[in-house]
Amino acid sequence: MAAMLPTPSTSHVPYDRVYEPAEDSFLLLDTLSSETEKAFLHGRFSQPKPGQTLKDASAPLVVEVGTGSGVVISFLHAHTEDIIGRADILTAGVDVNRFACKATAETLAIVEAEQSTHELSHGFYLGNIVGDLTSCLKTGEVDLLIFNPPYVPTPELPHLPDDNLHTATTYEDDSHLLSLSYAGGKDGMETTNRLLQSLPEVLSQSRGCAYLLLCAQNRPDVVKEQIKSWGNSWAAESVGSTGKKGGWEKLQILRIWRS
């Protein structure tokens, strides 16, 4: 059995304002570092394909939407050669919560300092953007997108922050910021559906792929059929799960890609 890759430290993160890594976060780490997904990612990114353009052979851009503490994007950033098969990846993050953006940058800085101390390679971090899903990303530029969405079904979807600039926040402000990380509205899918609609535009043409986390009440099988209805060039497959559990909390990771 291959040695487990170390998880980045997030002890500096203000969990009263930023989502704390939990079972869903760790399922993403386990899935991305599994032998099957490493084989898929190595094949997709480390070897040139016949007819590839210069852009297609360039350094892959990896973006996490909704970075929270930064544990997932930092994990990929630190272990890029093992997981993706090359060290020259570019990483970036997006979150509507500016405190999450700051926390992610700090997590990445810690990871890079540790890697440098041990003379280990890592990706090149471009930074985090305060933004709404993929609205700040250029068309066709993202090669690998990761999204751990607000997937819990709730009566309504919390509104985006009106003022994301002040350092001081109230308890209500912090509670609202946290609600953005888990409250998914009807069927827990309102935010996820917006992200899905943007994937054909934001993912790169020849090698774009995404990893999306869902719970059972999000109806993953319906989501997979929806993606396949986009056309023969699209595929979706369940590649990670918390296992057979009772209740809606059972989690799944979907891999979505241009086939």
N, C-alpha and C positions, 0 to 999 in steps of 0.2 A: 504494500500500500504506500502511495506517495505521501511524503511528509506534508502536514497541514501548513498552509501559508499563514503567517502571523496577521492578526487583525489590527488595524491602526488604532492608536489610543485616541479616545474622545473625552478624556477626563476633564478637559478644559471647557467643554461645551456647556452653555447655560440652559439646562434642560427645562427650566420654567418658561422658556421662550422658543426652544428648538426641539424638534422631535428626537427622542432618545432611541438609539439603535435597539431593535427588538427582534422578535422571531422573524419578521418579514425581511429586515435588513440582512440577517445572517443567512436566510434562505437564498437571497441573491448572491451573497459571497460564496456559499457552498455550490450553487449552481454554476456560476461563472468559472469557478476553479475545478469543476468536475472534469474527469477525463474526456467525456463525450463533448462537452462544450469547448474545452481547450482544443480538441481535434477540429471541431467546426471552425473556430475562430482562427486557428493556425492556417487551415486550408483557405480561408477567406481572405486573410490579410498578409500572410507571410510569403506566399508564392505568387508570382505574376501569372495572370491568366492570358491565354491567347487573345490577341486583339485589344489588350488593355491600353488605354491612353496613358500619357505621362501623369495626369491627374489621378488615374486609378491606381497607379503604382506608388503614389506619394504617401507621406506619413498619414496614417489614419487619424481622423478626428473623432474622439470619444467624448460624448456629452451626457451628463446625468441631469435630468430634469427633476427638480425637487430634491436637492442634495441633502437637506437637513444638516446633520452633523458632519457630513462629508466622508463617512466611513466607507461607503461603497466606491465612490470615485477615487478615493485615496488608496483603497485596496487594489484597484485596477492599475492605478498610476505606479504603485510600488512594485507590482508583480507582473508588469506588462510583458516581459520576455517569456515568462512561464505561461501566462494565460493567452496572450495574443500572438506570441511568437516573434516579436520584434520590440526593440527598445525605443524606437523613434516616434511613438504615438504622441499626439497632442490631446490634452485633456482640458475640459471646461465644465462649468456647472451653471445651472439656472435655478433660482428659487424666488418666490414672491416675498419671502421673509428675509429682510436684509441681515438679521441676526444670524440666520442660517448661512447666508453667503459668507459672512465674516468667520463663522465657526468652521466652515469648509476650508477656507483659505488657511486658517490656523492648523487644521488637521493635516492639510497637504504640506505645510511648512515643516511640521514635526516629522512627517514621513520622509521628506527630502533630506532633512538633517540627519536622520538615522541612516538612510541609504548612503549618503556621502561619507559618513563615519566609517561604514563598512565597505566603502568603494564599490557599491552596487549601483547598477544602472536603474533609471526610472524614466517616466515620460516627461514631457515638457508641459507644465501647467500654464494655461493661458489666463486663468482667473475665473471668477464667478460673476454672473450678471443678475441683478435684481430684475426679474421679468416674469411675465405670465406665460407659462409653458414654452412653446417654440416660437412665440411671436418675435423674439429678438434674434432668431437664427436665420442665416441666409439659405435660400433655396438650394437643395441638392448638395449641401456641404457636409452633412453629418454622416459618418460611416457606421458608427455604433452608438445607439441611443439607449439609455437605461432609465426606467421610470418606475418608482415605487409610489403609486398614486394614493390620494385619499380615497380608500376603497370601502369604507364603512357606510352602509346605507343610513341616511339621516333624513329627517323631514324636510330639510332645506339645505341649500349650499351656502356656506358663509361667504360674505362679500370680500373682495380683495381689499387689502389695507388702503385706507384713504390717505394716510400720512405715514410714510415709511422712513422718515428722516430724523426724527428726534431720538436721542439716546434714552431719555427717561420714558418709562412706560408704566401704566397702572396694571393691577392684577387682571382687570378686564381685558386690557390690551394684550397681555401675555396669553391669556386663555383663548382669545380670538386667534392669535398667531398659531397656537398649537392646534386649534380646530381646523385650520387650513390644511394640516398635514394628515388628518384622518377622516374628516366629514366629506362623504362623497355624494350627498344628495340622493335622488331616486335610484334605487338598486345599487348605490355606491358607484355609479358609472357616469355621472354628469361631467366631471372633470376628465375622466379617462376617455370618454367619447370625443371630447374636443381634441385631445392629444392624438387619438387614432385618426381622426379626420386630417390631421396635418402630416402624418407620416409619409404618404406618397410624395408630398412636396418637399419635405425637409431632408429625407434620406437620400444619400448619393445613389446614382443610377445603377452602377454595376455591383457594388458590394455593400449597400446600405442594409443594416439589420437593427433590430431593437429587441430588448428584453423588458417585458411588462409583467408586473406582479398583480395578481387578482385573487380575490377570495371566492368561495363557492357561490355566494349570493350574487356575485357579479356575472354569473353564468358563463364561465370560460368557454364552453363548447359553442355557445352562440357567438361569442366574440371571434373564435377561430373561423366559424363559417362566414361571418361578416367579412373577415380579411380575405378569405379565399374568393369571395364574390367580387373582389377588386379586379380579378383577372388571373390568367394562367401564370403570370410572372410573379405572383405573390404566394407565399406559403406561411403557415403558422402551426406551431407544434408545442405541446406541453413538455418542458424539459426539466422541470423541478417541482417538487411538492413536499409539503410537510408530512405527507403520509395519510393513511386512512384514519380520519378522525370523525367523531360525531359532531354535528353542529356546523354552522356556516363559517367558522373561523378557519377551516382548512384552506391552505394557501397554495397557489400554483404560480409557476413562472412560465410565461409564454415567450417563445422565440418567434419573432416575426421577421421575415426577410424576403428580399427579391430573389427568386429561385432561378 
